[in-house]
Amino acid sequence: MDQLITILGPTASGKTELAARVAHAIGAEVISADSRQVFRDMNLGTGKDLEDYLVDNERIPVHLIDIAQPGTEFSVFNFVTAFNKAFSEITGRGKRALMCGGTGLYLEAVLKGYNMTEVPVNEELRKEWSAADNASLERMLGACKPLHNTTDTVTRDRLIRALEIEYYRREHPQNKPDRDFSGSPVFGLRFDRATERDRITIRLKTRLDAGMVKEVQQLREKGVPDQRLLQYGLEYRYITQYILGELRYEEMISLLNTAIHQFAKRQMTWFRRMERGGINIQWLRGEDGVNKNIETILQCVD
């Protein structure tokens, strides 16, 4: 019996609903692999879809959601540490774990067994890089790894920290991981491109109507700095710009809609890179419907 099952997919693909219903069918617990859903009070902007975890009047246990304060840093190291703790707790109860999300780096860190170490600050390298402009730093980082996740390049501090981590890993090769998930089943859910575009646009309107702008305003009122909200990207970036008067409302919606479409493409690029790196993803068609996709998954994991 596979202790870990993974369901991944781009934004608005319906992966949360599918994961919750599969978890209900096999008695599993879900571990979220989303870089922004870890933050409390960031619900609409991150698309937590918490209602999807209620299946047949049963609340499906989900881990790694609402575990960090908004405005704080949460790294892949933090994620892997939290994942390992949650996985041990779940399997210790004799349950299966179902990882669900769209953050490629988090998913890959688990599936490929990244041996995470808290990387110390390297003052010598920071001094060496102090004279370089951001474009030069970004080229240096691009030479170390693919830049599909743009959060590393949002600010100069993030660029330098990302470079620092890559240089540390180069000098400290990873040991054999504690757990090997290389053969665990991985399912990807996606719709055809035209349907995906429609789903993203409809979902954005739904979340705006539900109060997404108010959510960002409340985060600011609670003391989350504008710069941090901008760093969280997508919904938080564009809505913050609107609140600050830098964008008109309709302009904000148009730019945000385009940015989410571009983000979905970057997610798919990352997933394809994962496949080239040896992770076998069995792709499911969203058009086939939830019930058929559940049946396909259960045939593979039971």
Buried (B, 14 or more C-beta within 10 A) or exposed (E): EBBBBBBBBBBBBBBBBBBBBBBBBBEBBBBBBBBBBBBBBBBBBBBBBBEBBEBEEEEBBBBBBBBBBBBEEBBBBBBBEBBBEBBEBBBEEEBBBBBBBBBBBBBBBBBBBBBBEEBEEBEEBEEEBEEBEEEEBBEBBEEBBEBBBEBBBBBBEBBBBBBBBBBBBEEEEEEEBEBEBEEBBBBBBBBEEEBBBEBBBEBBEEBBEEEBBEBBBEBBEEEBEBEBBBBBBBBBBBBBBBBEEEBEEEEBBEBBBEBBBEBBBBBBEBBEBBEEEEBEBEEBBBEEEBEEBBEBBEEEBE
